[in-house]
Amino acid sequence: MKVKKAIFIYVSFLAILISSGCAVTRDQETMGAYVDDSVITSSIKTRFFEDKAVDGSAITVETLNGTVLLSGFVKSTNQKQNAESIAIKVKGVKVVKNQLEIRN
């Protein structure tokens, strides 16, 4: 299972770098900050998919300078809180802005 997680993170990281053309964007000062944000985003998404209490496929994660924005839909208040709790525990996360909407 650890190998699958490592492969997923590595592939996600490469996909983000390739799709960005390795350019520093979104008012970030350095390429290192961009890479850090990409790693944070990938780590959070991986943890969402590993946690059966959170539907990771319905949640979008964006990171800018350590601030994480969660958006999308969840089925309950509990899932919304779980998603935020998972995100804030990832190394490098400074703030989580939880804009998840509860869908009945």
Secondary structure as a PSIPRED ss2 file (coil, helix, strand):
# PSIPRED VFORMAT (PSIPRED V4.0)

   1 M C   1.000  0.000  0.000
   2 K H   0.000  1.000  0.000
   3 V H   0.000  1.000  0.000
   4 K H   0.000  1.000  0.000
   5 K H   0.000  1.000  0.000
   6 A H   0.000  1.000  0.000
   7 I H   0.000  1.000  0.000
   8 F H   0.000  1.000  0.000
   9 I H   0.000  1.000  0.000
  10 Y H   0.000  1.000  0.000
  11 V H   0.000  1.000  0.000
  12 S H   0.000  1.000  0.000
  13 F H   0.000  1.000  0.000
  14 L H   0.000  1.000  0.000
  15 A H   0.000  1.000  0.000
  16 I H   0.000  1.000  0.000
  17 L H   0.000  1.000  0.000
  18 I H   0.000  1.000  0.000
  19 S H   0.000  1.000  0.000
  20 S H   0.000  1.000  0.000
  21 G C   1.000  0.000  0.000
  22 C C   1.000  0.000  0.000
  23 A C   1.000  0.000  0.000
  24 V C   1.000  0.000  0.000
  25 T C   1.000  0.000  0.000
  26 R C   1.000  0.000  0.000
  27 D C   1.000  0.000  0.000
  28 Q C   1.000  0.000  0.000
  29 E C   1.000  0.000  0.000
  30 T C   1.000  0.000  0.000
  31 M H   0.000  1.000  0.000
  32 G H   0.000  1.000  0.000
  33 A H   0.000  1.000  0.000
  34 Y H   0.000  1.000  0.000
  35 V H   0.000  1.000  0.000
  36 D H   0.000  1.000  0.000
  37 D H   0.000  1.000  0.000
  38 S H   0.000  1.000  0.000
  39 V H   0.000  1.000  0.000
  40 I H   0.000  1.000  0.000
  41 T H   0.000  1.000  0.000
  42 S H   0.000  1.000  0.000
  43 S H   0.000  1.000  0.000
  44 I H   0.000  1.000  0.000
  45 K H   0.000  1.000  0.000
  46 T H   0.000  1.000  0.000
  47 R H   0.000  1.000  0.000
  48 F H   0.000  1.000  0.000
  49 F H   0.000  1.000  0.000
  50 E H   0.000  1.000  0.000
  51 D C   1.000  0.000  0.000
  52 K C   1.000  0.000  0.000
  53 A C   1.000  0.000  0.000
  54 V C   1.000  0.000  0.000
  55 D C   1.000  0.000  0.000
  56 G H   0.000  1.000  0.000
  57 S H   0.000  1.000  0.000
  58 A H   0.000  1.000  0.000
  59 I E   0.000  0.000  1.000
  60 T E   0.000  0.000  1.000
  61 V E   0.000  0.000  1.000
  62 E E   0.000  0.000  1.000
  63 T E   0.000  0.000  1.000
  64 L E   0.000  0.000  1.000
  65 N C   1.000  0.000  0.000
  66 G C   1.000  0.000  0.000
  67 T E   0.000  0.000  1.000
  68 V E   0.000  0.000  1.000
  69 L E   0.000  0.000  1.000
  70 L E   0.000  0.000  1.000
  71 S E   0.000  0.000  1.000
  72 G E   0.000  0.000  1.000
  73 F E   0.000  0.000  1.000
  74 V E   0.000  0.000  1.000
  75 K C   1.000  0.000  0.000
  76 S C   1.000  0.000  0.000
  77 T H   0.000  1.000  0.000
  78 N H   0.000  1.000  0.000
  79 Q H   0.000  1.000  0.000
  80 K H   0.000  1.000  0.000
  81 Q H   0.000  1.000  0.000
  82 N H   0.000  1.000  0.000
  83 A H   0.000  1.000  0.000
  84 E H   0.000  1.000  0.000
  85 S H   0.000  1.000  0.000
  86 I H   0.000  1.000  0.000
  87 A H   0.000  1.000  0.000
  88 I H   0.000  1.000  0.000
  89 K C   1.000  0.000  0.000
  90 V C   1.000  0.000  0.000
  91 K C   1.000  0.000  0.000
  92 G C   1.000  0.000  0.000
  93 V C   1.000  0.000  0.000
  94 K C   1.000  0.000  0.000
  95 V E   0.000  0.000  1.000
  96 V E   0.000  0.000  1.000
  97 K E   0.000  0.000  1.000
  98 N E   0.000  0.000  1.000
  99 Q E   0.000  0.000  1.000
 100 L E   0.000  0.000  1.000
 101 E E   0.000  0.000  1.000
 102 I E   0.000  0.000  1.000
 103 R C   1.000  0.000  0.000
 104 N C   1.000  0.000  0.000
